[in-house]
Amino acid sequence: MKGFVCDELFAFVTEDDEGNEGIVMATMDGNNIPLVTAGLEQVKTYIPLAANIAKHNKINIKLYHYKRIGEVAEDWTNQFIGVRLAGNPEEQH
């Protein structure tokens, strides 16, 4: 994508009883969406959602801030069957 720049991500994360972390999901307009964004302004709109989810489900939620350290190489992603991150879906490798 020309002009696509994503240098950081913000993610609302919770932890289960075994210590496994996962992205918090919210339902908006009938759709489940992960509370992950690249913009600080969107984080501000997600905070009340995350607080409500935490209170309703009696869970702790953390906000993580990730900074880009590099792109994942295509040969690394190709080891997973069925993964296609970009390109023409009709094209065969």
C-alpha positions in Angstrom: 0.0 0.0 0.0 1.5 3.3 -1.1 1.7 5.7 1.8 0.8 3.2 4.5 2.7 3.9 7.7 2.1 2.3 11.0 4.9 2.9 13.5 3.0 1.9 16.6 -0.1 0.0 17.9 -2.1 0.3 21.0 -3.9 -2.8 22.3 -6.2 -3.5 25.2 -5.2 -6.9 26.6 -6.5 -9.2 29.3 -5.0 -12.3 30.9 -6.8 -15.6 31.7 -6.2 -17.8 34.8 -3.4 -19.7 33.2 -1.5 -16.5 32.3 -2.4 -16.4 28.6 -2.9 -12.9 27.2 -5.5 -12.0 24.6 -6.8 -9.0 22.8 -10.0 -7.6 24.3 -13.0 -7.6 21.9 -16.0 -5.2 21.9 -19.3 -5.5 20.1 -20.2 -2.4 18.0 -23.1 -2.2 15.7 -23.5 -6.0 15.9 -19.8 -6.6 15.0 -17.1 -7.9 17.2 -14.0 -5.7 16.9 -10.6 -6.1 18.6 -9.6 -3.1 20.7 -6.5 -2.4 18.8 -5.6 0.8 17.0 -2.7 2.7 15.5 -4.1 6.1 16.6 -4.0 7.7 20.0 -7.3 9.4 19.3 -9.0 6.1 18.9 -7.5 4.9 22.1 -9.4 7.6 23.9 -12.7 6.3 22.5 -11.8 2.7 23.4 -11.0 3.5 27.1 -14.6 3.8 28.2 -15.4 0.6 26.3 -12.5 -1.3 27.9 -13.5 0.0 31.4 -17.1 -1.1 30.9 -15.9 -4.6 29.7 -13.6 -4.9 32.6 -16.3 -4.0 35.1 -19.0 -6.1 33.6 -16.8 -9.2 33.3 -14.8 -8.6 36.5 -11.5 -8.8 34.7 -8.3 -6.7 34.6 -7.5 -5.0 31.3 -4.1 -3.4 30.4 -3.3 -1.0 27.6 -0.2 -2.0 25.7 1.8 0.2 23.4 3.8 -1.5 20.7 6.4 0.2 18.6 7.4 -1.1 15.2 10.9 -2.7 15.1 10.6 -4.0 11.6 8.4 -5.9 9.1 7.9 -9.7 9.3 9.6 -11.3 6.4 7.4 -12.9 3.7 9.4 -16.2 4.0 8.5 -16.4 7.7 4.8 -15.9 7.0 4.8 -18.4 4.1 5.5 -21.2 6.6 1.8 -21.0 7.7 -0.6 -22.7 5.4 -3.4 -20.4 4.2 -1.7 -17.1 5.2 -1.9 -14.4 2.5 -1.1 -10.9 3.7 -1.1 -9.1 0.3 -1.3 -9.5 -3.4 -3.7 -10.9 -5.8 -5.8 -13.7 -4.2 -6.1 -15.4 -7.7 -2.4 -15.6 -8.0 -0.8 -19.0 -7.1 2.6 -19.5 -5.6 
